[in-house]
Amino acid sequence: MLAVALGALREGAVARGGPLPGGGPEGVAATLRELLASGSLLPDEGDPDALAVLTRALAATAADPADPACAAHLHVPPLAVAAVADLAAAALNPSLDSWDQAPGGTEIENAVLRVLAELVGFEHAGEPGGATGVFTTGGTETNLMALMLARDHVLAREFGVADGAGIPAEAAGRLRVLCSSAAHFSVARAASVLGLGAQAVVPVETSDDGSLDPRLLDWTLADVRTAGLVPCCVVATAGTTDRGAIDPLRAVAAVTGRHGVPLHVDAAYGGGALFSRRLAPLLDGLALADTVGLDLHKLGWQPVAAGVLLARRADLLTPLAQRVAYLNPADDEEAGYTSLLGRSLRTTRRPDAFKVAVTLRTLGRSGLGALVDCCHALACHAAAAIAAHPRLELLAEPRLTTVLFRYLPEREVDPGAGGAGGAGDVVGVVGVLEEANAVNAELRRRLLAEGRAVVGRTELPGPGGSAAPTVVLKLTLLNPHTTEADLDRLIAHVVAAGTSTERERDTRAAERGAAQPEAAQSGGDPRHSQENRA
């Protein structure tokens, strides 16, 4: 069956012919419609060719992160050794909620967590009471757990609330979470899930480089206390999704220490820089956090999912503790049959640590560090190429592996461009920024529909404090096999798509302009116009 699946993957990739299928959503839906019909998915009689047929279809309709032109998201081509290790673990199908379902898996997860805690800089990793953690599905679950732990710690300290007792009336509506305005959206989602409400998240403005300003954090924490509110956690970010900005962790930790507020660092993206001896200093101060989140399915090249929550001390995980008679009875634990049930929000849990263990041992820190350095170098090359192109604007130098830029429409490059009914008239109606935003959004969709490239899109604040945001494009470079020539071709595709998009918009504007006088001559009645043409 493995040979069948591999063959079908190859056939599907050939049929796709690029980083993603052409035709956009309608094309993909049409390709899969017959295969996904109810009678096909659950037929009366089984189909022995289902594995080959559906695998081929999946590959043919996939966005392939191994293609150099697939560069939109924090979505990696997994290492072959990690993918095969994941298959081996799936075949054994252990579950990490009790020792008797995963004897070796339990030991492996503990060992991998010890290594990662040491990499972060936590002390006494793997020792009783020392640094520990748990594997998660990724940054969203990790942030949720970290905020839960911080919330319960503050409730116990300031309101005398026992673990699991809920939020007392005197604390309701008063708990606050502080993070930078560029923090991941999952922080607000977690606050909502935890009963704090999304309004409990207090965004702190960033510095020019997109990182949290420690002085503003200090002042904001003081203001929160003065208002009679209770800060229960500060979330710092090591690698924002868009700019890859890294908060000044040591300075942030000094502020949270003075205010006595738990510190969680979301290093889902930037944590992989720890493998690189050149980039690791960017995360100076990470070991001062109470909890840290890592995503090894980003700068660790693991199949999804391989998230990690690390805690500086084992007692920080106490709110997660569970005692269930059929999974981890106390006498079994005392006899050495240690369960991981009390470290996670989940019960059934895959052995995601296994593929990480195989990867760490196969590549070593130097091997993984070389991959990180390679992707950073690719980002620097892309940034230089974009900065040198007259029709592109580089918006930020890469800190990690993301590059923010935008296509400059002709009118923006040459204010005199565009004649009657052309781009100049469009700009006169909707403004320079709105036109540029529309062109950048459309060119990205054009690339997707053509199956030519997967380029990211995000927004930055508009110029001069404008209420309208600026639509920008993003390259997220996580494929170490990409070459500089590949990037040059990708950038050329973006420019070509921008030129074609402008041309089409000019044509549409000209057609609208030509239709207006005709409608005016006929009194604006479209039926009159049709009669005249007849």
GUZAZA-983479 format. One record per residue (C-alpha): residue in one letter; x, y, z. Coordinates in nm, 2 decimals, padded with zeros to 4 digits. Example, Ala and Ser with C-alpha at 12.3 -4.5 7.8 and 13.67 -1.06 7.14 Angstrom:
REM GUZAZA-983479
<a, <01.23, -00.45, 00.78>>,
<s, <01.37, -00.11, 00.71>>,
END
This chain:
REM GUZAZA-983479
<m, <00.00, 00.00, 00.00>>,
<l, <00.29, 00.24, 00.06>>,
<a, <00.41, 00.19, -00.29>>,
<v, <00.05, 00.26, -00.42>>,
<a, <00.03, 00.58, -00.21>>,
<l, <00.37, 00.71, -00.33>>,
<g, <00.29, 00.63, -00.69>>,
<a, <-00.04, 00.82, -00.66>>,
<l, <00.13, 01.12, -00.50>>,
<r, <00.37, 01.14, -00.80>>,
<e, <00.09, 01.11, -01.05>>,
<g, <-00.12, 01.38, -00.87>>,
<a, <00.18, 01.61, -00.86>>,
<v, <00.24, 01.57, -01.23>>,
<a, <-00.13, 01.64, -01.30>>,
<r, <-00.12, 01.95, -01.09>>,
<g, <00.19, 02.08, -01.26>>,
<g, <00.28, 02.36, -01.02>>,
<p, <00.25, 02.48, -00.67>>,
<l, <-00.13, 02.45, -00.67>>,
<p, <-00.41, 02.36, -00.91>>,
<g, <-00.53, 02.61, -01.16>>,
<g, <-00.89, 02.71, -01.19>>,
<g, <-00.94, 02.85, -00.84>>,
<p, <-01.21, 02.72, -00.60>>,
<e, <-01.45, 02.63, -00.88>>,
<g, <-01.18, 02.43, -01.06>>,
<v, <-01.09, 02.23, -00.75>>,
<a, <-01.45, 02.17, -00.66>>,
<a, <-01.52, 02.04, -01.01>>,
<t, <-01.22, 01.81, -01.00>>,
<l, <-01.34, 01.65, -00.67>>,
<r, <-01.71, 01.67, -00.72>>,
<e, <-01.77, 01.31, -00.84>>,
<l, <-01.52, 01.16, -00.60>>,
<l, <-01.67, 01.34, -00.30>>,
<a, <-02.04, 01.27, -00.38>>,
<s, <-02.22, 01.09, -00.10>>,
<g, <-02.26, 00.77, -00.30>>,
<s, <-01.89, 00.77, -00.38>>,
<l, <-01.76, 00.83, -00.03>>,
<l, <-01.98, 00.57, 00.13>>,
<p, <-02.08, 00.32, -00.14>>,
<d, <-02.27, 00.01, -00.07>>,
<e, <-01.97, -00.20, -00.18>>,
<g, <-01.61, -00.09, -00.10>>,
<d, <-01.36, 00.02, -00.37>>,
<p, <-01.02, -00.14, -00.35>>,
<d, <-00.87, 00.14, -00.55>>,
<a, <-00.98, 00.41, -00.31>>,
<l, <-00.64, 00.47, -00.17>>,
<a, <-00.48, 00.53, -00.51>>,
<v, <-00.78, 00.73, -00.65>>,
<l, <-00.82, 00.97, -00.35>>,
<t, <-00.44, 01.01, -00.29>>,
<r, <-00.40, 01.10, -00.66>>,
<a, <-00.68, 01.35, -00.63>>,
<l, <-00.55, 01.50, -00.31>>,
<a, <-00.21, 01.55, -00.46>>,
<a, <-00.36, 01.70, -00.78>>,
<t, <-00.55, 01.96, -00.58>>,
<a, <-00.29, 02.03, -00.31>>,
<a, <-00.10, 02.35, -00.24>>,
<d, <00.25, 02.19, -00.23>>,
<p, <00.49, 02.36, 00.02>>,
<a, <00.78, 02.17, -00.15>>,
<d, <00.73, 02.39, -00.46>>,
<p, <00.94, 02.71, -00.45>>,
<a, <00.65, 02.91, -00.57>>,
<c, <00.44, 02.81, -00.27>>,
<a, <00.55, 03.07, -00.02>>,
<a, <00.25, 03.23, 00.15>>,
<h, <00.23, 03.08, 00.50>>,
<l, <00.42, 02.92, 00.79>>,
<h, <00.37, 02.59, 00.61>>,
<v, <00.68, 02.38, 00.55>>,
<p, <00.77, 02.09, 00.33>>,
<p, <00.83, 01.82, 00.59>>,
<l, <01.15, 01.64, 00.61>>,
<a, <01.13, 01.30, 00.46>>,
<v, <01.27, 01.14, 00.77>>,
<a, <01.01, 01.31, 00.99>>,
<a, <00.72, 01.21, 00.75>>,
<v, <00.84, 00.84, 00.76>>,
<a, <00.88, 00.85, 01.14>>,
<d, <00.52, 00.99, 01.16>>,
<l, <00.40, 00.70, 00.95>>,
<a, <00.58, 00.45, 01.18>>,
<a, <00.42, 00.61, 01.49>>,
<a, <00.08, 00.61, 01.32>>,
<a, <00.11, 00.23, 01.24>>,
<l, <00.16, 00.16, 01.62>>,
<n, <-00.11, 00.41, 01.71>>,
<p, <-00.01, 00.48, 02.07>>,
<s, <-00.20, 00.73, 02.28>>,
<l, <-00.01, 00.93, 02.54>>,
<d, <-00.28, 00.97, 02.81>>,
<s, <-00.17, 00.66, 03.00>>,
<w, <00.16, 00.47, 03.04>>,
<d, <00.00, 00.14, 02.94>>,
<q, <-00.10, 00.28, 02.60>>,
<a, <00.24, 00.42, 02.52>>,
<p, <00.53, 00.29, 02.74>>,
<g, <00.81, 00.39, 02.50>>,
<g, <00.61, 00.69, 02.37>>,
<t, <00.59, 00.84, 02.73>>,
<e, <00.97, 00.81, 02.77>>,
<i, <01.04, 00.96, 02.43>>,
<e, <00.81, 01.26, 02.49>>,
<n, <00.97, 01.33, 02.82>>,
<a, <01.32, 01.30, 02.67>>,
<v, <01.24, 01.54, 02.38>>,
<l, <01.08, 01.79, 02.61>>,
<r, <01.40, 01.78, 02.82>>,
<v, <01.62, 01.85, 02.52>>,
<l, <01.39, 02.14, 02.41>>,
<a, <01.37, 02.29, 02.75>>,
<e, <01.75, 02.28, 02.77>>,
<l, <01.77, 02.45, 02.42>>,
<v, <01.54, 02.73, 02.55>>,
<g, <01.77, 02.77, 02.85>>,
<f, <01.54, 02.64, 03.13>>,
<e, <01.72, 02.50, 03.43>>,
<h, <01.68, 02.15, 03.58>>,
<a, <01.50, 02.02, 03.27>>,
<g, <01.37, 01.67, 03.33>>,
<e, <01.45, 01.67, 03.70>>,
<p, <01.18, 01.65, 03.96>>,
<g, <01.02, 01.99, 03.99>>,
<g, <01.23, 02.13, 03.71>>,
<a, <01.14, 02.24, 03.36>>,
<t, <00.89, 02.02, 03.18>>,
<g, <00.61, 02.05, 02.92>>,
<v, <00.38, 01.88, 02.68>>,
<f, <00.33, 01.84, 02.30>>,
<t, <00.03, 02.03, 02.16>>,
<t, <-00.14, 02.08, 01.82>>,
<g, <00.03, 02.41, 01.77>>,
<g, <00.05, 02.77, 01.88>>,
<t, <-00.33, 02.82, 01.93>>,
<e, <-00.36, 02.53, 02.18>>,
<t, <-00.03, 02.63, 02.34>>,
<n, <-00.14, 02.99, 02.39>>,
<l, <-00.47, 02.87, 02.53>>,
<m, <-00.30, 02.65, 02.78>>,
<a, <-00.04, 02.91, 02.88>>,
<l, <-00.31, 03.17, 02.95>>,
<m, <-00.51, 02.92, 03.15>>,
<l, <-00.21, 02.84, 03.37>>,
<a, <-00.14, 03.21, 03.42>>,
<r, <-00.50, 03.29, 03.49>>,
<d, <-00.52, 03.01, 03.75>>,
<h, <-00.19, 03.11, 03.91>>,
<v, <-00.31, 03.47, 03.95>>,
<l, <-00.65, 03.37, 04.08>>,
<a, <-00.49, 03.15, 04.34>>,
<r, <-00.24, 03.42, 04.45>>,
<e, <-00.46, 03.72, 04.45>>,
<f, <-00.81, 03.58, 04.52>>,
<g, <-00.73, 03.25, 04.70>>,
<v, <-00.91, 03.05, 04.44>>,
<a, <-00.83, 02.67, 04.42>>,
<d, <-00.75, 02.52, 04.09>>,
<g, <-01.06, 02.46, 03.89>>,
<a, <-01.29, 02.66, 04.11>>,
<g, <-01.36, 02.92, 03.83>>,
<i, <-01.35, 03.29, 03.83>>,
<p, <-01.49, 03.44, 04.15>>,
<a, <-01.73, 03.74, 04.14>>,
<e, <-01.47, 03.98, 04.27>>,
<a, <-01.24, 03.89, 03.98>>,
<a, <-01.50, 03.88, 03.70>>,
<g, <-01.44, 04.14, 03.43>>,
<r, <-01.11, 04.25, 03.60>>,
<l, <-00.85, 04.01, 03.46>>,
<r, <-00.63, 04.15, 03.18>>,
<v, <-00.39, 04.00, 02.93>>,
<l, <-00.13, 04.23, 02.78>>,
<c, <00.05, 04.17, 02.45>>,
<s, <00.18, 04.36, 02.15>>,
<s, <-00.07, 04.48, 01.89>>,
<a, <00.11, 04.24, 01.65>>,
<a, <00.05, 03.93, 01.87>>,
<h, <-00.12, 03.63, 01.72>>,
<f, <-00.50, 03.64, 01.71>>,
<s, <-00.52, 03.32, 01.91>>,
<v, <-00.44, 03.53, 02.23>>,
<a, <-00.77, 03.70, 02.20>>,
<r, <-00.95, 03.38, 02.11>>,
<a, <-00.80, 03.21, 02.42>>,
<a, <-00.91, 03.49, 02.64>>,
<s, <-01.26, 03.45, 02.51>>,
<v, <-01.26, 03.07, 02.56>>,
<l, <-01.13, 03.11, 02.91>>,
<g, <-01.41, 03.33, 03.02>>,
<l, <-01.21, 03.65, 03.03>>,
<g, <-01.36, 03.79, 02.71>>,
<a, <-01.18, 03.92, 02.41>>,
<q, <-01.20, 04.26, 02.56>>,
<a, <-00.96, 04.14, 02.84>>,
<v, <-00.67, 04.16, 02.59>>,
<v, <-00.49, 04.49, 02.61>>,
<p, <-00.28, 04.56, 02.30>>,
<v, <00.04, 04.75, 02.35>>,
<e, <00.16, 04.95, 02.06>>,
<t, <00.48, 04.83, 01.89>>,
<s, <00.80, 05.00, 01.80>>,
<d, <00.89, 05.09, 01.44>>,
<d, <01.03, 04.74, 01.39>>,
<g, <00.70, 04.57, 01.49>>,
<s, <00.82, 04.46, 01.83>>,
<l, <00.67, 04.52, 02.17>>,
<d, <00.79, 04.85, 02.34>>,
<p, <00.89, 04.76, 02.70>>,
<r, <00.84, 05.12, 02.82>>,
<l, <00.48, 05.12, 02.69>>,
<l, <00.43, 04.78, 02.85>>,
<d, <00.56, 04.91, 03.18>>,
<w, <00.32, 05.22, 03.17>>,
<t, <00.03, 05.01, 03.05>>,
<l, <00.07, 04.76, 03.34>>,
<a, <00.08, 05.05, 03.58>>,
<d, <-00.24, 05.19, 03.43>>,
<v, <-00.41, 04.86, 03.45>>,
<r, <-00.34, 04.83, 03.82>>,
<t, <-00.44, 05.20, 03.88>>,
<a, <-00.78, 05.12, 03.71>>,
<g, <-00.84, 04.85, 03.97>>,
<l, <-00.78, 04.57, 03.71>>,
<v, <-00.56, 04.26, 03.75>>,
<p, <-00.30, 04.17, 03.49>>,
<c, <-00.29, 03.79, 03.48>>,
<c, <-00.04, 03.74, 03.19>>,
<v, <00.19, 03.92, 02.95>>,
<v, <00.23, 03.75, 02.61>>,
<a, <00.55, 03.83, 02.43>>,
<t, <00.61, 03.72, 02.07>>,
<a, <00.93, 03.58, 01.93>>,
<g, <00.85, 03.59, 01.56>>,
<t, <00.53, 03.77, 01.46>>,
<t, <00.34, 03.61, 01.18>>,
<d, <00.37, 03.89, 00.93>>,
<r, <00.70, 04.07, 01.00>>,
<g, <00.88, 03.80, 01.20>>,
<a, <00.94, 04.07, 01.47>>,
<i, <01.09, 03.95, 01.80>>,
<d, <01.00, 04.13, 02.12>>,
<p, <01.30, 04.23, 02.34>>,
<l, <01.25, 03.94, 02.57>>,
<r, <01.50, 04.03, 02.84>>,
<a, <01.36, 04.38, 02.87>>,
<v, <01.00, 04.25, 02.87>>,
<a, <01.09, 03.99, 03.14>>,
<a, <01.24, 04.27, 03.36>>,
<v, <00.91, 04.46, 03.33>>,
<t, <00.69, 04.16, 03.41>>,
<g, <00.92, 04.07, 03.70>>,
<r, <00.88, 04.41, 03.86>>,
<h, <00.50, 04.39, 03.83>>,
<g, <00.48, 04.03, 03.94>>,
<v, <00.29, 03.92, 03.62>>,
<p, <00.34, 03.58, 03.46>>,
<l, <00.52, 03.59, 03.12>>,
<h, <00.44, 03.36, 02.83>>,
<v, <00.65, 03.38, 02.51>>,
<d, <00.48, 03.27, 02.19>>,
<a, <00.78, 03.15, 02.00>>,
<a, <00.58, 02.93, 01.76>>,
<y, <00.76, 03.09, 01.46>>,
<g, <01.08, 03.23, 01.60>>,
<g, <01.17, 02.94, 01.84>>,
<g, <01.33, 02.75, 01.55>>,
<a, <01.60, 03.02, 01.54>>,
<l, <01.74, 02.85, 01.86>>,
<f, <01.89, 02.58, 01.63>>,
<s, <02.10, 02.84, 01.45>>,
<r, <02.40, 02.96, 01.64>>,
<r, <02.39, 03.28, 01.43>>,
<l, <02.03, 03.36, 01.49>>,
<a, <01.98, 03.22, 01.84>>,
<p, <02.09, 03.55, 02.01>>,
<l, <01.78, 03.71, 01.87>>,
<l, <01.59, 03.52, 02.15>>,
<d, <01.81, 03.64, 02.43>>,
<g, <01.60, 03.64, 02.75>>,
<l, <01.37, 03.35, 02.64>>,
<a, <01.47, 03.15, 02.95>>,
<l, <01.33, 03.42, 03.18>>,
<a, <00.97, 03.33, 03.07>>,
<d, <00.74, 03.12, 03.28>>,
<t, <00.61, 02.94, 02.98>>,
<v, <00.73, 02.92, 02.62>>,
<g, <00.55, 02.79, 02.30>>,
<l, <00.73, 02.63, 02.01>>,
<d, <00.60, 02.50, 01.68>>,
<l, <00.83, 02.25, 01.53>>,
<h, <00.60, 02.22, 01.22>>,
<k, <00.74, 02.56, 01.13>>,
<l, <01.12, 02.61, 01.16>>,
<g, <01.16, 02.25, 01.25>>,
<w, <01.02, 02.10, 00.93>>,
<q, <00.78, 01.85, 01.09>>,
<p, <00.45, 01.72, 00.96>>,
<v, <00.16, 01.90, 01.13>>,
<a, <00.13, 01.89, 01.42>>,
<a, <00.43, 01.94, 01.64>>,
<g, <00.36, 02.22, 01.89>>,
<v, <00.52, 02.23, 02.23>>,
<l, <00.44, 02.41, 02.56>>,
<l, <00.73, 02.43, 02.79>>,
<a, <00.71, 02.54, 03.16>>,
<r, <01.01, 02.67, 03.36>>,
<r, <00.89, 02.47, 03.67>>,
<a, <00.68, 02.16, 03.69>>,
<d, <00.44, 02.31, 03.94>>,
<l, <00.33, 02.57, 03.68>>,
<l, <00.14, 02.28, 03.52>>,
<t, <-00.06, 02.20, 03.84>>,
<p, <-00.39, 02.33, 03.71>>,
<l, <-00.38, 02.06, 03.44>>,
<a, <-00.36, 01.77, 03.69>>,
<q, <-00.61, 01.50, 03.66>>,
<r, <-00.67, 01.17, 03.85>>,
<v, <-00.88, 00.92, 03.66>>,
<a, <-00.92, 00.57, 03.80>>,
<y, <-00.90, 00.39, 03.47>>,
<l, <-00.60, 00.59, 03.34>>,
<n, <-00.37, 00.70, 03.61>>,
<p, <-00.46, 00.56, 03.96>>,
<a, <-00.24, 00.70, 04.23>>,
<d, <-00.09, 00.37, 04.33>>,
<d, <00.02, 00.31, 03.97>>,
<e, <00.19, 00.65, 03.97>>,
<e, <00.36, 00.57, 04.29>>,
<a, <00.49, 00.25, 04.15>>,
<g, <00.65, 00.43, 03.86>>,
<y, <00.38, 00.39, 03.59>>,
<t, <00.39, 00.76, 03.51>>,
<s, <00.11, 00.91, 03.30>>,
<l, <00.11, 01.23, 03.09>>,
<l, <-00.26, 01.28, 03.13>>,
<g, <-00.22, 01.56, 03.38>>,
<r, <-00.01, 01.78, 03.14>>,
<s, <-00.26, 01.83, 02.86>>,
<l, <-00.61, 01.95, 02.79>>,
<r, <-00.65, 01.65, 02.56>>,
<t, <-00.70, 01.28, 02.66>>,
<t, <-00.62, 01.09, 02.35>>,
<r, <-00.30, 01.23, 02.21>>,
<r, <-00.07, 01.12, 01.92>>,
<p, <00.30, 01.05, 01.98>>,
<d, <00.41, 01.36, 01.79>>,
<a, <00.73, 01.37, 01.99>>,
<f, <00.86, 01.06, 01.80>>,
<k, <00.91, 01.22, 01.47>>,
<v, <01.08, 01.51, 01.65>>,
<a, <01.31, 01.27, 01.83>>,
<v, <01.40, 01.10, 01.50>>,
<t, <01.47, 01.44, 01.34>>,
<l, <01.68, 01.57, 01.62>>,
<r, <01.90, 01.26, 01.62>>,
<t, <01.93, 01.25, 01.24>>,
<l, <02.02, 01.61, 01.17>>,
<g, <02.15, 01.73, 01.50>>,
<r, <02.15, 02.10, 01.60>>,
<s, <02.40, 02.18, 01.32>>,
<g, <02.19, 02.03, 01.05>>,
<l, <01.87, 02.20, 01.17>>,
<g, <02.06, 02.52, 01.22>>,
<a, <02.19, 02.51, 00.86>>,
<l, <01.83, 02.48, 00.73>>,
<v, <01.72, 02.78, 00.94>>,
<d, <02.02, 02.98, 00.81>>,
<c, <01.95, 02.89, 00.45>>,
<c, <01.59, 03.01, 00.48>>,
<h, <01.70, 03.33, 00.64>>,
<a, <01.95, 03.39, 00.36>>,
<l, <01.68, 03.33, 00.10>>,
<a, <01.46, 03.59, 00.27>>,
<c, <01.75, 03.84, 00.25>>,
<h, <01.80, 03.76, -00.12>>,
<a, <01.43, 03.81, -00.19>>,
<a, <01.43, 04.14, 00.00>>,
<a, <01.73, 04.27, -00.20>>,
<a, <01.57, 04.17, -00.53>>,
<i, <01.24, 04.34, -00.43>>,
<a, <01.42, 04.66, -00.32>>,
<a, <01.60, 04.68, -00.65>>,
<h, <01.29, 04.64, -00.86>>,
<p, <01.12, 04.97, -00.98>>,
<r, <00.77, 04.82, -00.96>>,
<l, <00.80, 04.67, -00.61>>,
<e, <00.83, 04.83, -00.27>>,
<l, <01.01, 04.65, 00.02>>,
<l, <00.83, 04.73, 00.34>>,
<a, <01.05, 04.57, 00.60>>,
<e, <01.39, 04.40, 00.61>>,
<p, <01.35, 04.03, 00.71>>,
<r, <01.41, 03.95, 01.07>>,
<l, <01.35, 03.58, 01.02>>,
<t, <01.22, 03.44, 00.69>>,
<t, <00.93, 03.66, 00.60>>,
<v, <00.94, 03.94, 00.34>>,
<l, <00.67, 04.21, 00.32>>,
<f, <00.64, 04.41, 00.00>>,
<r, <00.38, 04.54, -00.25>>,
<y, <00.35, 04.59, -00.62>>,
<l, <00.35, 04.95, -00.72>>,
<p, <00.08, 05.03, -00.99>>,
<e, <00.20, 05.25, -01.28>>,
<r, <00.01, 05.55, -01.15>>,
<e, <00.20, 05.53, -00.82>>,
<v, <00.54, 05.50, -00.99>>,
<d, <00.45, 05.77, -01.25>>,
<p, <00.18, 06.01, -01.13>>,
<g, <00.14, 06.13, -01.49>>,
<a, <00.05, 05.79, -01.62>>,
<g, <-00.31, 05.70, -01.72>>,
<g, <-00.52, 05.88, -01.97>>,
<a, <-00.89, 05.91, -02.02>>,
<g, <-01.07, 05.60, -01.90>>,
<g, <-00.74, 05.46, -01.79>>,
<a, <-00.57, 05.40, -01.46>>,
<g, <-00.56, 05.78, -01.39>>,
<d, <-00.94, 05.80, -01.39>>,
<v, <-00.97, 05.50, -01.15>>,
<v, <-00.72, 05.66, -00.91>>,
<g, <-00.92, 05.99, -00.93>>,
<v, <-01.22, 05.81, -00.80>>,
<v, <-01.09, 05.58, -00.53>>,
<g, <-00.76, 05.73, -00.45>>,
<v, <-00.40, 05.61, -00.49>>,
<l, <-00.40, 05.38, -00.19>>,
<e, <-00.73, 05.21, -00.27>>,
<e, <-00.62, 05.15, -00.63>>,
<a, <-00.29, 05.00, -00.51>>,
<n, <-00.47, 04.78, -00.26>>,
<a, <-00.71, 04.65, -00.52>>,
<v, <-00.43, 04.58, -00.77>>,
<n, <-00.23, 04.39, -00.50>>,
<a, <-00.53, 04.19, -00.39>>,
<e, <-00.63, 04.10, -00.75>>,
<l, <-00.28, 04.01, -00.86>>,
<r, <-00.25, 03.76, -00.58>>,
<r, <-00.58, 03.60, -00.67>>,
<r, <-00.47, 03.59, -01.03>>,
<l, <-00.16, 03.39, -00.93>>,
<l, <-00.38, 03.15, -00.73>>,
<a, <-00.64, 03.10, -01.01>>,
<e, <-00.36, 03.04, -01.27>>,
<g, <-00.19, 02.79, -01.03>>,
<r, <00.13, 02.98, -01.08>>,
<a, <00.22, 03.09, -00.72>>,
<v, <00.10, 03.10, -00.36>>,
<v, <00.19, 03.44, -00.23>>,
<g, <00.07, 03.57, 00.11>>,
<r, <-00.14, 03.87, 00.18>>,
<t, <-00.17, 04.09, 00.49>>,
<e, <-00.23, 04.45, 00.59>>,
<l, <-00.02, 04.72, 00.75>>,
<p, <-00.14, 05.06, 00.88>>,
<g, <-00.20, 05.31, 00.61>>,
<p, <00.05, 05.60, 00.54>>,
<g, <00.03, 05.90, 00.77>>,
<g, <-00.21, 05.74, 01.01>>,
<s, <-00.47, 05.68, 00.73>>,
<a, <-00.78, 05.49, 00.84>>,
<a, <-00.75, 05.27, 00.54>>,
<p, <-00.49, 04.99, 00.58>>,
<t, <-00.23, 04.91, 00.32>>,
<v, <-00.27, 04.57, 00.15>>,
<v, <00.07, 04.41, 00.12>>,
<l, <00.21, 04.09, -00.02>>,
<k, <00.42, 03.84, 00.18>>,
<l, <00.67, 03.57, 00.11>>,
<t, <00.72, 03.32, 00.39>>,
<l, <01.04, 03.13, 00.30>>,
<l, <01.06, 02.79, 00.47>>,
<n, <01.18, 02.57, 00.19>>,
<p, <01.56, 02.53, 00.22>>,
<h, <01.57, 02.36, -00.12>>,
<t, <01.45, 02.68, -00.29>>,
<t, <01.72, 02.86, -00.49>>,
<e, <01.78, 03.23, -00.56>>,
<a, <01.69, 03.17, -00.92>>,
<d, <01.35, 03.02, -00.80>>,
<l, <01.29, 03.34, -00.60>>,
<d, <01.38, 03.56, -00.89>>,
<r, <01.12, 03.37, -01.11>>,
<l, <00.86, 03.40, -00.83>>,
<i, <00.92, 03.78, -00.81>>,
<a, <00.89, 03.80, -01.19>>,
<h, <00.56, 03.62, -01.17>>,
<v, <00.43, 03.88, -00.92>>,
<v, <00.53, 04.17, -01.14>>,
<a, <00.38, 04.01, -01.45>>,
<a, <00.06, 03.94, -01.26>>,
<g, <00.05, 04.30, -01.15>>,
<t, <00.10, 04.43, -01.50>>,
<s, <-00.18, 04.21, -01.63>>,
<t, <-00.41, 04.31, -01.35>>,
<e, <-00.35, 04.68, -01.41>>,
<r, <-00.43, 04.63, -01.78>>,
<e, <-00.75, 04.45, -01.71>>,
<r, <-00.86, 04.72, -01.46>>,
<d, <-00.79, 04.99, -01.72>>,
<t, <-00.99, 04.80, -01.98>>,
<r, <-01.29, 04.77, -01.74>>,
<a, <-01.26, 05.14, -01.64>>,
<a, <-01.26, 05.24, -02.01>>,
<e, <-01.56, 05.02, -02.08>>,
<r, <-01.75, 05.18, -01.79>>,
<g, <-01.65, 05.53, -01.91>>,
<a, <-01.77, 05.45, -02.27>>,
<a, <-02.10, 05.32, -02.13>>,
<q, <-02.18, 05.63, -01.93>>,
<p, <-02.23, 05.88, -02.22>>,
<e, <-02.45, 05.64, -02.40>>,
<a, <-02.67, 05.59, -02.10>>,
<a, <-02.69, 05.97, -02.06>>,
<q, <-02.79, 06.02, -02.42>>,
<s, <-03.07, 05.77, -02.37>>,
<g, <-03.20, 05.93, -02.06>>,
<g, <-03.04, 05.67, -01.84>>,
<d, <-03.30, 05.41, -01.95>>,
<p, <-03.12, 05.09, -02.05>>,
<r, <-03.43, 04.97, -02.24>>,
<h, <-03.40, 05.28, -02.46>>,
<s, <-03.04, 05.21, -02.53>>,
<q, <-03.12, 04.86, -02.63>>,
<e, <-03.39, 04.98, -02.87>>,
<n, <-03.15, 05.22, -03.04>>,
<r, <-02.89, 04.95, -03.09>>,
<a, <-03.16, 04.72, -03.24>>,
END
